[in-house]
Amino acid sequence: MKNIRTLMLAVSALLCMNLAQAQTTVSTDDAVGANGTAGVSVGAKAAVATDPLVQKRQSDSDATADYKAKKKTAKANMKVEKAEAKSDLKEEKLESTSVRNKALATDPIPK
């Protein structure tokens, strides 16, 4: 049991040292250019991925975003068309009601 603890302690110490070495610090001289502007940081989209799975995932993500944008605009257009159709229906109902009321007023039904 003592050997396992010693081994785990050594492994965790090496892991911590490896992580500490892997981290890089950027000094203020490197980050700020000669004219005082901040340096350009490279984002995930700026770097071209060479892994085909990453490329597929990115293209799927782009396609999904494009689909959602198109769906959103189509839904907004549908709402506008539906509101116009509803107002047209109300106008037609009002016209038919007024025509019916005028017809009844001129030719009442005998009792």
ZAGUSE-827357 format. One record per residue: residue number from 1; residue in one letter; chain; x, y, z of N, C-alpha, C, CB in turn. Coordinates in steps of 0.001 Angstrom, whole numbers, m for minus. Glycine has a CB too. Layout:
<NUM; A; A; <X; Y; Z>; <X; Y; Z>; <X; Y; Z>; <X; Y; Z>>
...
***
This chain:
<1; M; A; <817; m1177; 0>; <0; 0; 0>; <868; 1251; 0>; <m934; m8; 1191>>
<2; K; A; <1961; 1185; 732>; <2861; 2334; 794>; <3516; 2574; m558>; <3931; 2124; 1874>>
<3; N; A; <3801; 1519; m1287>; <4421; 1660; m2606>; <3468; 2331; m3592>; <4853; 288; m3142>>
<4; I; A; <2184; 2010; m3482>; <1198; 2612; m4387>; <1087; 4099; m4106>; <m185; 1929; m4238>>
<5; R; A; <1070; 4488; m2824>; <990; 5910; m2467>; <2214; 6663; m2973>; <859; 6079; m943>>
<6; T; A; <3378; 6061; m2842>; <4611; 6697; m3311>; <4582; 6844; m4826>; <5850; 5881; m2874>>
<7; L; A; <4113; 5824; m5492>; <4023; 5860; m6947>; <3027; 6928; m7400>; <3615; 4481; m7493>>
<8; M; A; <1869; 6988; m6743>; <856; 7988; m7094>; <1366; 9404; m6832>; <m439; 7740; m6303>>
<9; L; A; <2104; 9589; m5751>; <2677; 10894; m5434>; <3671; 11314; m6503>; <3357; 10867; m4060>>
<10; A; A; <4498; 10383; m6946>; <5485; 10693; m7977>; <4797; 11013; m9306>; <6463; 9517; m8153>>
<11; V; A; <3785; 10258; m9656>; <3064; 10494; m10910>; <2369; 11850; m10874>; <2034; 9372; m11167>>
<12; S; A; <1718; 12181; m9757>; <1024; 13464; m9667>; <2015; 14624; m9693>; <175; 13524; m8393>>
<13; A; A; <3177; 14467; m9084>; <4190; 15517; m9114>; <4698; 15722; m10539>; <5359; 15169; m8170>>
<14; L; A; <4944; 14639; m11264>; <5392; 14769; m12655>; <4318; 15405; m13529>; <5778; 13400; m13219>>
<15; L; A; <3092; 15054; m13269>; <1985; 15632; m14026>; <1888; 17130; m13786>; <666; 14952; m13651>>
<16; C; A; <2013; 17537; m12541>; <1963; 18967; m12218>; <3112; 19721; m12867>; <1995; 19174; m10705>>
<17; M; A; <4291; 19110; m12870>; <5440; 19766; m13502>; <5237; 19879; m15002>; <6733; 18998; m13203>>
<18; N; A; <4678; 18856; m15606>; <4418; 18867; m17037>; <3414; 19957; m17387>; <3906; 17499; m17502>>
<19; L; A; <2350; 20071; m16590>; <1357; 21104; m16835>; <1932; 22499; m16651>; <173; 20913; m15921>>
<20; A; A; <2788; 22663; m15674>; <3401; 23966; m15437>; <4294; 24365; m16600>; <4205; 23952; m14137>>
<21; Q; A; <4995; 23422; m17182>; <5867; 23716; m18314>; <5059; 23971; m19580>; <6848; 22569; m18540>>
<22; A; A; <3902; 23333; m19691>; <3090; 23478; m20896>; <2424; 24846; m20961>; <2033; 22383; m20953>>
<23; Q; A; <2169; 25436; m19824>; <1548; 26753; m19816>; <2566; 27793; m20234>; <970; 27086; m18428>>
<24; T; A; <2118; 28680; m21095>; <3013; 29745; m21540>; <2451; 31065; m21056>; <3183; 29742; m23092>>
<25; T; A; <3321; 31935; m20694>; <2894; 33264; m20273>; <3307; 34249; m21336>; <3494; 33649; m18895>>
<26; V; A; <2441; 35226; m21580>; <2730; 36242; m22572>; <3110; 37503; m21829>; <1519; 36483; m23523>>
<27; S; A; <4287; 38023; m22125>; <4696; 39256; m21471>; <4015; 40433; m22151>; <6234; 39417; m21501>>
<28; T; A; <4022; 41567; m21495>; <3353; 42746; m22047>; <4090; 43253; m23282>; <3259; 43861; m20989>>
<29; D; A; <5386; 43011; m23392>; <6134; 43443; m24569>; <5714; 42656; m25805>; <7638; 43287; m24333>>
<30; D; A; <5417; 41362; m25627>; <5000; 40528; m26752>; <3565; 40827; m27165>; <5141; 39052; m26398>>
<31; A; A; <2706; 41122; m26197>; <1289; 41310; m26480>; <1005; 42664; m27118>; <485; 41164; m25210>>
<32; V; A; <1788; 43681; m26799>; <1551; 45019; m27320>; <2570; 45300; m28409>; <1629; 46088; m26193>>
<33; G; A; <2068; 45743; m29547>; <2941; 46032; m30674>; <3679; 47344; m30487>; <2145; 46067; m31959>>
<34; A; A; <4414; 47751; m31503>; <5217; 48969; m31431>; <4338; 50214; m31349>; <6142; 49063; m32641>>
<35; N; A; <3160; 50171; m31979>; <2304; 51354; m31972>; <1333; 51349; m30795>; <1530; 51446; m33277>>
<36; G; A; <1428; 50402; m29888>; <607; 50403; m28694>; <m672; 49598; m28812>; <273; 51786; m28339>>
<37; T; A; <m905; 48970; m29945>; <m2122; 48171; m30089>; <m1850; 46760; m29615>; <m2623; 48166; m31554>>
<38; A; A; <m2887; 46121; m29176>; <m2746; 44748; m28686>; <m2511; 43805; m29853>; <m3996; 44315; m27886>>
<39; G; A; <m1795; 42740; m29606>; <m1527; 41748; m30632>; <m2777; 40965; m30985>; <m435; 40804; m30179>>
<40; V; A; <m2765; 40355; m32121>; <m3913; 39590; m32589>; <m3845; 38197; m31999>; <m3958; 39532; m34138>>
<41; S; A; <m4927; 37787; m31364>; <m4972; 36430; m30829>; <m5626; 35526; m31860>; <m5742; 36379; m29474>>
<42; V; A; <m5104; 34341; m31976>; <m5615; 33390; m32945>; <m6737; 32611; m32294>; <m4499; 32443; m33458>>
<43; G; A; <m7936; 32694; m32877>; <m9104; 31989; m32341>; <m9191; 30602; m32919>; <m10390; 32758; m32632>>
<44; A; A; <m10193; 29871; m32501>; <m10384; 28500; m32963>; <m10791; 28469; m34435>; <m11441; 27792; m32107>>
<45; K; A; <m11584; 29462; m34876>; <m12033; 29471; m36262>; <m10944; 29973; m37203>; <m13278; 30330; m36404>>
<46; A; A; <m10014; 30782; m36673>; <m8972; 31337; m37525>; <m7995; 30246; m37970>; <m8223; 32456; m36790>>
<47; A; A; <m7720; 29316; m37103>; <m6803; 28237; m37450>; <m7552; 27182; m38269>; <m6178; 27606; m36168>>
<48; V; A; <m6925; 26742; m39333>; <m7542; 25727; m40180>; <m7225; 24361; m39579>; <m7033; 25830; m41665>>
<49; A; A; <m8264; 23624; m39279>; <m8087; 22313; m38680>; <m7747; 21303; m39776>; <m9361; 21884; m37902>>
<50; T; A; <m6814; 20434; m39482>; <m6434; 19415; m40456>; <m7128; 18093; m40167>; <m4921; 19220; m40460>>
<51; D; A; <m7696; 17966; m39002>; <m8394; 16736; m38633>; <m9737; 16677; m39363>; <m8600; 16656; m37090>>
<52; P; A; <m10006; 15619; m40114>; <m11267; 15558; m40863>; <m12504; 15548; m39966>; <m11277; 14329; m41737>>
<53; L; A; <m12402; 14978; m38789>; <m13554; 14976; m37887>; <m13855; 16380; m37390>; <m13307; 14039; m36701>>
<54; V; A; <m12813; 17155; m37127>; <m13001; 18531; m36688>; <m13595; 19357; m37829>; <m11660; 19143; m36207>>
<55; Q; A; <m13117; 19130; m39049>; <m13656; 19847; m40203>; <m15126; 19511; m40405>; <m12858; 19511; m41468>>
<56; K; A; <m15481; 18238; m40262>; <m16883; 17838; m40418>; <m17744; 18459; m39333>; <m17018; 16310; m40385>>
<57; R; A; <m17252; 18444; m38114>; <m18011; 19032; m37013>; <m18217; 20524; m37251>; <m17292; 18796; m35670>>
<58; Q; A; <m17182; 21203; m37747>; <m17297; 22636; m38025>; <m18277; 22896; m39162>; <m15925; 23227; m38368>>
<59; S; A; <m18211; 22086; m40224>; <m19132; 22285; m41342>; <m20559; 21970; m40930>; <m18725; 21418; m42535>>
<60; D; A; <m20747; 20949; m40088>; <m22080; 20647; m39562>; <m22607; 21798; m38715>; <m22051; 19355; m38735>>
<61; S; A; <m21736; 22375; m37917>; <m22127; 23504; m37082>; <m22523; 24704; m37938>; <m20987; 23885; m36133>>
<62; D; A; <m21752; 24969; m38982>; <m22069; 26076; m39890>; <m23388; 25825; m40607>; <m20939; 26275; m40915>>
<63; A; A; <m23604; 24593; m41051>; <m24846; 24258; m41743>; <m26041; 24390; m40811>; <m24777; 22839; m42312>>
<64; T; A; <m25886; 23975; m39570>; <m26965; 24094; m38596>; <m27292; 25558; m38326>; <m26590; 23386; m37291>>
<65; A; A; <m26268; 26374; m38187>; <m26492; 27802; m37953>; <m27191; 28440; m39146>; <m25162; 28520; m37672>>
<66; D; A; <m26783; 28058; m40357>; <m27414; 28580; m41567>; <m28881; 28148; m41638>; <m26653; 28102; m42820>>
<67; Y; A; <m29153; 26888; m41318>; <m30520; 26367; m41326>; <m31387; 27122; m40312>; <m30523; 24852; m41014>>
<68; K; A; <m30852; 27339; m39117>; <m31621; 28041; m38093>; <m31924; 29474; m38520>; <m30864; 28037; m36762>>
<69; A; A; <m30962; 30129; m39162>; <m31191; 31499; m39623>; <m32283; 31526; m40698>; <m29878; 32112; m40171>>
<70; K; A; <m32216; 30582; m41647>; <m33242; 30524; m42697>; <m34608; 30209; m42098>; <m32874; 29468; m43760>>
<71; K; A; <m34641; 29312; m41136>; <m35897; 28936; m40493>; <m36497; 30131; m39747>; <m35674; 27756; m39524>>
<72; K; A; <m35650; 30907; m39108>; <m36118; 32073; m38370>; <m36728; 33111; m39309>; <m34970; 32692; m37573>>
<73; T; A; <m36080; 33370; m40445>; <m36629; 34338; m41394>; <m37910; 33815; m42024>; <m35602; 34664; m42484>>
<74; A; A; <m37968; 32517; m42317>; <m39178; 31943; m42894>; <m40335; 32032; m41896>; <m38935; 30477; m43311>>
<75; K; A; <m40059; 31807; m40639>; <m41099; 31890; m39613>; <m41597; 33325; m39480>; <m40569; 31379; m38258>>
<76; A; A; <m40694; 34285; m39535>; <m41100; 35690; m39450>; <m41963; 36062; m40659>; <m39856; 36617; m39367>>
<77; N; A; <m41573; 35603; m41855>; <m42370; 35873; m43057>; <m43744; 35223; m42948>; <m41642; 35364; m44316>>
<78; M; A; <m43794; 34011; m42418>; <m45062; 33315; m42263>; <m45983; 34069; m41298>; <m44826; 31883; m41767>>
<79; K; A; <m45424; 34611; m40230>; <m46234; 35368; m39277>; <m46835; 36600; m39937>; <m45394; 35777; m38062>>
<80; V; A; <m46034; 37280; m40758>; <m46525; 38472; m41446>; <m47646; 38091; m42405>; <m45380; 39181; m42205>>
<81; E; A; <m47444; 37038; m43189>; <m48469; 36599; m44134>; <m49737; 36151; m43412>; <m47934; 35463; m45005>>
<82; K; A; <m49584; 35491; m42295>; <m50739; 35026; m41527>; <m51532; 36210; m40978>; <m50288; 34106; m40376>>
<83; A; A; <m50829; 37232; m40502>; <m51507; 38419; m39985>; <m52258; 39138; m41099>; <m50498; 39371; m39324>>
<84; E; A; <m51642; 39224; m42296>; <m52320; 39853; m43434>; <m53558; 39059; m43832>; <m51364; 39977; m44633>>
<85; A; A; <m53441; 37749; m43877>; <m54582; 36905; m44247>; <m55708; 37034; m43219>; <m54143; 35430; m44373>>
<86; K; A; <m55340; 37129; m41957>; <m56340; 37266; m40906>; <m57076; 38595; m41038>; <m55685; 37152; m39522>>
<87; S; A; <m56353; 39660; m41317>; <m57006; 40963; m41479>; <m57898; 40972; m42721>; <m55954; 42086; m41572>>
<88; D; A; <m57454; 40322; m43809>; <m58283; 40221; m45016>; <m59565; 39445; m44719>; <m57497; 39539; m46162>>
<89; L; A; <m59467; 38375; m43962>; <m60645; 37584; m43608>; <m61633; 38406; m42787>; <m60232; 36330; m42832>>
<90; K; A; <m61115; 39190; m41835>; <m61991; 40037; m41025>; <m62713; 41061; m41892>; <m61186; 40748; m39930>>
<91; E; A; <m61991; 41650; m42856>; <m62614; 42629; m43756>; <m63713; 41975; m44594>; <m61554; 43266; m44678>>
<92; E; A; <m63429; 40781; m45112>; <m64433; 40076; m45911>; <m65663; 39724; m45073>; <m63831; 38804; m46519>>
<93; K; A; <m65452; 39336; m43829>; <m66581; 39029; m42954>; <m67427; 40274; m42703>; <m66086; 38448; m41622>>
<94; L; A; <m66770; 41405; m42472>; <m67496; 42647; m42249>; <m68306; 43045; m43483>; <m66526; 43766; m41871>>
<95; E; A; <m67711; 42885; m44659>; <m68419; 43212; m45908>; <m69629; 42304; m46096>; <m67470; 43087; m47121>>
<96; S; A; <m69442; 40998; m45903>; <m70566; 40070; m46102>; <m71662; 40309; m45073>; <m70082; 38612; m46022>>
<97; T; A; <m71289; 40668; m43855>; <m72292; 40965; m42823>; <m73083; 42214; m43188>; <m71620; 41148; m41446>>
<98; S; A; <m72385; 43230; m43664>; <m73093; 44460; m44041>; <m74009; 44219; m45239>; <m72090; 45581; m44364>>
<99; V; A; <m73566; 43428; m46206>; <m74402; 43105; m47364>; <m75640; 42326; m46914>; <m73596; 42288; m48411>>
<100; R; A; <m75465; 41374; m46043>; <m76595; 40585; m45540>; <m77575; 41451; m44763>; <m76096; 39444; m44653>>
<101; N; A; <m77064; 42352; m43915>; <m77934; 43235; m43135>; <m78728; 44181; m44036>; <m77104; 44045; m42133>>
<102; K; A; <m78095; 44679; m45111>; <m78804; 45563; m46058>; <m79907; 44777; m46781>; <m77803; 46182; m47098>>
<103; A; A; <m79601; 43540; m47150>; <m80595; 42718; m47850>; <m81780; 42408; m46943>; <m79957; 41410; m48351>>
<104; L; A; <m81518; 42144; m45688>; <m82590; 41872; m44751>; <m83419; 43127; m44456>; <m82018; 41309; m43463>>
<105; A; A; <m82757; 44271; m44453>; <m83463; 45506; m44175>; <m84416; 45878; m45313>; <m82468; 46630; m43934>>
<106; T; A; <m84042; 45616; m46544>; <m84892; 45956; m47674>; <m85973; 44926; m47941>; <m84059; 46127; m48896>>
<107; D; A; <m85717; 43679; m47648>; <m86682; 42609; m47931>; <m86881; 41778; m46663>; <m86194; 41705; m49121>>
<108; P; A; <m87685; 42258; m45734>; <m87867; 41494; m44505>; <m88623; 40204; m44752>; <m88595; 42325; m43473>>
<109; I; A; <m88359; 39271; m43907>; <m89027; 37961; m44007>; <m90448; 38104; m43443>; <m88215; 36838; m43229>>
<110; P; A; <m91481; 37666; m44234>; <m92848; 37782; m43720>; <m93083; 36810; m42561>; <m93867; 37521; m44845>>
<111; K; A; <m93901; 37261; m41620>; <m94180; 36405; m40471>; <m95416; 35623; m40656>; <m94287; 37199; m39230>>
***
